[in-house]
Each structure stands twice: as structure tokens, then as C-alpha cells.
């Protein structure tokens, strides 16, 4: 009986904090927080769970925290230039049911806008072929589950580039294959899947997508995102008509295809392609990461949850990773505190979104370069956490 009481008295604290971009990874920030906690409560049970939002840094975060491998593959970039893409493979059965390997990818590694200089950006000439090559590489390495973030695309090809690399065939009226780039859509007349590996169609695709645009129309892929990819109004209006025609042909191939479904216009139509050809499921990036890392289960019995990111502001309250953590914690009645490199006046909205209190970690007036220095940031984070936990422990004892 005594031992049972002692076990229950041990405080359990769960840490799920996003990276401080340019300074600390999610894991590094978590370890710094843990050290601050243990200064005050040496016998605390402290769990660190990786956190990301499906965008840049997601692959590194999950691979580093969950013990996966980082893979490198040569692919065709947006303009069919040689590019080196990285993705992660996780095989731990805790994260991959049925011991299936999980591939974690960022579309931007192969078809991102940062791979094309501003003067070369042209939605007619860019394509998503490299994304398909990345998927195929992981498939041949045994992956049957895919988690893919599709933010930051340079393309507006409806996903035909990716699909072409996977073995789908898109043809003109005369039977010739179209170019797997944006302007190829204008000649599209037929769709076949005879060359797609049979097993690929049985794979699971979870797509991290945080936009809700349809495939075409005034809020579609071309007319909303095409300008930043190098298009002008006249060109993009024409491409929008090609997208509509494309969707009509896809509906003949798959009657369940829905160009109006939220997220179909993401990444130049890649969202529509994943749904229509690979039975992909589009979800918020934060939700997918929280599910894959089993955060809800890890939270069970926790006395406190700690989250945060490099900068807390009004945008943080609109569904970014720390708010996803806070909402999950609130379903279990667990208090939440957050730490950030800096906070703005607008961060007050985070209190209404589930974060009970937040703290900036800067300790003195300094330069941005010094503040973002890895060792300085670790020290500042650990020291700030220590003081917050001292206050929390004092309050906890009174209850």
C-alpha cells in the first residue's frame, strides 16, 4: 500500500514543444525543458514527445525523436533539374500498426518553391514528378504507410507529375503522353493506371494539409496560389479552365473524385491527386503528428503539459502545433503552460485557445544572433522553466 501511494505521488509532466526554428529542434527544446524541471522536482516522471505541424522540419523532428532513418534520393526537381530529396522511414511498431514501415515526407523536398529561383518560376513549366519518385523509392524500401506534408509547392500541375512517376499514364487525343507539367493539362484526353505497382494502390496516404481551397474556381489552386508561382491573371485564368477539364476526366476514371472537397487545390492540385488516385486522406498537419506520436495516450495521468514554439503570436492561436497540444490536454483536464523565444501582444489569444499561461525565455537585452545561439537558447529555456516549475510546485502543494 505504501509503495502504491508513493507511485501516485510522483509528478508526471509531458513535454510536446515545437522547434525554435533556426535555433533548437523539438527534441533539443524538450531536453532543455526537462533539465529545468528536474532541478526543481528531481523525481518527476518527464516524458518528451516530438512535435511538428507537417511543414518544414517535420521529417527531421520525427526521425530524430522516434529513432527512424533519414533517407536520401536523387529526384527531378520542379523544373526537372537534378535535386537531392530527404525523407524519413519509421519502423517501430509503436508508431506503425502491423509493423508496417511509415515514410514521412515533405513534398517541398522534391517540388518546393525554394528549389526554383524567382526569375525561373512558371506554373506552365513546373511539375511534381520528383514527389512521385520519392514515394516510389520509399515503396521499394518496404514502406506501405505514408505521411506527407504538401506545403510550399512550386507547381500547378494537378499532381499529374507525381502520378506519372508512379506509373499512371496521361495521354493526348492521339495517344501520346502529355508533358507531366502544368501546361500538359491543356492536352489531357485519357487516363490509365496499367503501369502502377499493384501494391502501391493498397498503401495508406495521410496528407498534412492546412488549406481548404477547391481544385478550380476563384478560390482554386490556380487563381489563389498561382501568382506566387510565377503566373499572371491571364495565364492563370486559362490554367483554371484546364484544371476543371482535368477534374472532369478524373471523375470518369474515379466517380468519387471531388474537386470541391476542401484541400483539393492544395499544392497546385496535389491534394486532389492524392484523394482521387491514391485514396489519400487530407488532415491538418498538427492532427496527423499528434496521432502518429500517440500523444493522447502519453498524456494520460499527466499532472502538467508543457508546449510552445519559437514565437507565440495571434497566428499561434489559429491552430498551430502548440494549440493542438493544448486542446488535446484540455480533453483530459490537464493544465498547459507554454514557452517561446518571444511572444507578441496577440499571443493573449493563446489563453482562450487552451494555454493557461505562457512565458518568453529571453533573460536580457541581446542581439537576435545571440538569442538564437543554440547553447544560449537551451540555457534560457531551462532557466525560465525552472522558475515556472517552482511556482507550479508551490501551487500544487497548496491544493
Buried (B, 14 or more C-beta within 10 A) or exposed (E): EEEEEEEEEEBBBBBBBBBBBEBBBBBBBBBBBBBBBBBBBEEBBBBBBBBBBBBBBBBBBBBBBBEBEEBEBEBBBBBBEEBEBBBBBBBEEEBBEEEBBBBBBBBBBBBBBEBBEEEBBBBBBBBBBBBBBBBBBBBEEEBBBBBBBBBBBBBBBBBBBBBBBBBBBBBBEEEEEBBBBBBBBBBBBBBEBEEBEEEBEEBBBBBBBBBBBBBBBEEBBBBBBBBEBBBEEEBBBBBBEBBBBBBEBBBEBBEEBBBEBBBBBBBBBBBBBBBBBBBBEBBBBBBBBBBBBEBEEBBEEBBBBBBBBBBBBEEBBEBBBBBBBBBBBBEEEBBBBBBBBBBBEEBBBBBEBBBBEBBBBBEEEEEEEEBBBBEBBBBBBBBBBBEBBBEBBEEBEEE
